[in-house]
């Protein structure tokens, strides 16, 4: 398992109460298990499919992307507007 830094932004930061944490994860999708566990919202269901994810400052489009020690994962609510 890799130790990665996870930062949470936007609505997900406000709703979950989680700003950042260190996760042990093999793939990007694994960080959502710990985020939902840490969330102050009961039965939180933040997942790869309803977020914008960046890995080391680049958009991450595959939830099975392998992680390495020291990687940084950003989790954001998807952009909207109109």
N, C-alpha and C positions, 0 to 999 in steps of 0.2 A: 504494500500500500504506500502511496505517495502522500507526503504531507504538503497540502496546498493552502494558500491563503484565499479566502472567499470574502468578497465585498458585496454588500447588498445595497441597491440604490432605489430611489423613487418610492412609489407606493408600497412596494414589498418591504422596504426598510421601515417605513412608518407602520404598516400593518403588523409585521412580524416582530418589530422591536429589536431586530438583529442588524447591526451595522457591519460587523466583520467578525470572522472567526477562522481558526485553522481546522481543516478537515483532513481526515485520512480517507483517501479515495483512489480507486483504480482508474475509473473513467469519469467523465464530466457528469453523467447522470447520477453518480453516487453522491455528489454534494447536496442534492435535493433531499435525501433522507435525513441528513444531519440538520439542514436548514429547517425542515418541517418539524423536527424534534425540538429545536431551539426556539421555534416561533411561539410567541405569547398567544397566538390564535389557536384554540382547540381544533383538532382535526384539520390543520392547515394542509392545503394541497397545492403548494407551489411546485410546478414541475417544468421540465425542459420545454414542453410544447406550449406553455403559456408565458414564456419569458424571452427576453433577449439576453443571450449569453455571449460573453467575450472571454477569450482565453489568451492571456499575455498580450492584451491590448488589440487583439484581432477577433472579428466575429467568429463564433464557433457554431457551425451548422449541424454537427453530428454529435448526438448524445453519447455515443460510444467512443469518443475521442480519448485516447490514453493520456493519463496525467503523469507528471514527473515531480519529484521533490522540488519545492520552491515555485511551482507554477502559481499564477494568480488568476482566479476565476471571478468575473464580475457578473452579477445577476441583476437584471433590470426589468421593470415592467415594460411591455412593448409600447412603442410610441403610438400616439393617436392624435387625431386633430381633425380639423375641418373648418 
